[in-house]
Amino acid sequence: MSDDLFLDSFRKLLDGLGSDPWPELEASGFLDVLRPEAEGGAGLDLSGLFPLAFECGRQAAPPALLQTLLARIADPTARNCADAAPVLVAGGVDPDAARALCAAADAAMMAGAIDALQAMTLDHASTRRQFGREISKFQAIQHQIAVMAGEVMAARMAAETALVGAPLSISAPAAAAAKMRCGEAAQACSGIAHAVHGAIGVSAEHALHRFTGALHRLRLSHGGESYWARRLGEWALARPDDASTLARSLQG
């Protein structure tokens, strides 16, 4: 199956999930995509996981879905797992590696949710009229949307850079940089999205709060920006390299 068909099948699965999604998810085989082929999985590496995590974020899918994929690396019976880290540790994975893996997955979900925020904000700005014209024609709104576009791209690049290679060989510094950068982007883009949407964005009927609420929860999950900034700083200070060499090393 091609990558496009694989991702399209995953999107359709997410679109069709009901109130009890786990039997359908189990039957789909997607819960075992990270498990080795010899054990009935798909043997997917982290670069293959990234588009799935990104799509989960774009659809505001429950984080338990992605965390369950990670948990099943160690426990093939895991289901509706809110936090894969303790399951991985119980299965013999190093605690720091488990936390870095979960944090990088959170970052990819944030990148997807931020991408969805951008689409919603652009749509609202191009259809909402004020003083006889679309608010997207106002320079202040254009400036905010331009800032958001930069944050969306930065978040995606950071998350995609971290999710490479075998799941249990993830680079902790790259995961730290991704979680920190995506958290910063989530904070900035949430503020911009609500500013552009105005009061309608905080209403229960509007979808915006589902994404901004999910983003703030993901920012705190498996360590916030301050935690990962400290970890990244400790790693950098322990090495003799200059800043440019350290930056290149984060890209593998």
HUVENTA-V397306 format. One line per field, one symbol per residue. ss: DSSP state (@ for helix, = for strand, . for the rest). phi: phi as a letter, one per 20 degrees, with the letter a starting at -180 (. if undefined). Layout:
# HUVENTA-V397306
ss->???
phi->???
This chain:
# HUVENTA-V397306
ss->..@@@@@@@@@@@@@@.....@@@@@@@.@@@....@@@......@@@@@@@@@@@@@....@@@@@@@@@.............@@@@@@....@@@@@@@@@@@@@@@@@@@@@@@@@@@@@@@@@.==..==@@@.@@@@@@@@@@@@@@@@@@@@@@@@....@@@..@@@@@@@@@@@@@@@@@@@@@@@@@@@@@@@.....@@@@@@@@@@@@@....@@@@@@@@@@@@@.....@@@@@@@...
phi->.ffffffffffffffefefdefgfffffnffdfefgffdnedmfeffffgfffffgffdlfgggffffgffffdcfefblefbfgfffffeofggffffffffffgffffgfffffgffffffffedfdblnbfffeeffffffffffgfffffffffffffecnfgedfffffffffffffffffffffffgffffmfffefffefgffefffffffgefloefffffffffffffedefeffffffffen
